[in-house]
Amino acid sequence: MIATQIRTEKVQQSRVDSVDWNNLPFGKIFSDHMFLSDYKDGEWTNDRIVPFGHFTIHPASMVLHYGQAIFEGMKASKLNDGTPVLLSPIEHAKRINASARRMMMAEFPEERFVEAVSQLVALDKDWIPPAEGSALYLRPYMYATDEFIGVRPSETYTFCIFTAPVGPYYAKPVRLLVEQHYVRAVPGGTGEAKAAGNYAASLRPAFEAQQKGFDQVVWMGGPNMTQIQEVGTMNIFFVIDGEVITPATDGAILKGITRKNFITILRDQGYKVTERVIEIDEIVEAYDAGKLQEMFGAGTAAVVSHVAELQYQDKLMTLPAVEDRKVGPMLKKYIDGLRSGAVEDKFGWLVKL
Ligand SMILES: Cc1ncc(COP(=O)(O)O)c(C=O)c1O
């Protein structure tokens, strides 16, 4: 339900007719409008929806030097009857505020976040791609705008939401390298926040893994770098002898919304799901005993990314073919079905626009 209409300046001419829906590159096409709000004097003001376009930015803007920048990634889709829907938007609103607290940035009221996303998506609903598995990707983010040299929290911020239609994500099973030199995050660090700098810091290890022929790294932590954290920009799940296990969020791991939804779905279906510390040695042992049935990444972009191979030091582990897996494919089908209306929204995660 729309509370108050956000001040909206519409484009004169939509660009939607120029989109080739059968050829959507990820993250390169942007829809007609964006939402903006400015934080100053202790409050968010001037909420508005305007034509998508460039910003001007002051060279001393604090974000450019000290990196106070956080973001979210979420999706809107259409049910089979054409109704636009958002999946778990309040969770994203809460998470961006958790990130804001960690980075000493201004929190954006959660109801207002959902309202802004809802009105923006409703206005650009023709940009939601029709095919199942495709979506309108939403990118809410916030950055520091004080024009100042010196390390302290900014007193002004810009909050922006723009959207990008994305095609179905046919992720082919990935080859992963267990990374024991570089670290993504430690408890007490910033890994639990969706802070821009975390992603910059991940580029060198990802590059080096790719040079060695892998798609991504498995991030490790713990005193001896033997505890599994995440994979690339996804949370990680294993199926061992019918039990689903995933690392407990310990302050270093991003609290994925897909991860949380997966745990709920799996427990509802009677699976045993355990969140705990996972040592790489147990994965090797399970593999050697023929009990490692599945390994997959979980995140908004791909939903499920199956792992084909895992390299740990000089041991290469090859996982069963995707056709022989149950859990990962079921979860992918469930979330895609929820987004298209084929699966009932029994947990009340969808917001219809
Ligand atoms: C580091 C990291 N881990 C996990 C995830 C998965 O989170 P979600 O399921 O909320 O997309 C993301 C993506 O947001 C991420 O960037």
The ligand as an SDF file (V2000), in Angstrom:
LIG
                    3D

 16 16  0  0  0  0  0  0  0  0999 V2000
   29.8300  -11.3220    0.4420 C   0  0  0  0  0  0  0  0  0  0  0  0
   28.4430  -11.7760    0.1610 C   0  0  0  0  0  0  0  0  0  0  0  0
   28.0020  -12.9140    0.7260 N   0  0  0  0  0  0  0  0  0  0  0  0
   26.7630  -13.3710    0.5220 C   0  0  0  0  0  0  0  0  0  0  0  0
   25.8730  -12.6980   -0.3000 C   0  0  0  0  0  0  0  0  0  0  0  0
   24.4860  -13.2370   -0.5100 C   0  0  0  0  0  0  0  0  0  0  0  0
   23.5440  -12.4070    0.1260 O   0  0  0  0  0  0  0  0  0  0  0  0
   22.0580  -12.3080   -0.4020 P   0  0  0  0  0  0  0  0  0  0  0  0
   21.4970  -13.6710   -0.3460 O   0  0  0  0  0  0  0  0  0  0  0  0
   21.3940  -11.3970    0.5680 O   0  0  0  0  0  0  0  0  0  0  0  0
   22.1080  -11.7800   -1.7760 O   0  0  0  0  0  0  0  0  0  0  0  0
   26.2910  -11.5060   -0.9160 C   0  0  0  0  0  0  0  0  0  0  0  0
   25.3630  -10.7570   -1.7870 C   0  0  0  0  0  0  0  0  0  0  0  0
   24.7130   -9.8550   -1.2990 O   0  0  0  0  0  0  0  0  0  0  0  0
   27.5960  -11.0300   -0.6780 C   0  0  0  0  0  0  0  0  0  0  0  0
   28.0190   -9.9050   -1.2510 O   0  0  0  0  0  0  0  0  0  0  0  0
  1  2  1  0
  2  3  1  0
  2 15  2  0
  3  4  2  0
  4  5  1  0
  5  6  1  0
  5 12  2  0
  6  7  1  0
  7  8  1  0
  8  9  2  0
  8 10  1  0
  8 11  1  0
 12 13  1  0
 12 15  1  0
 13 14  2  0
 15 16  1  0
M  END
$$$$
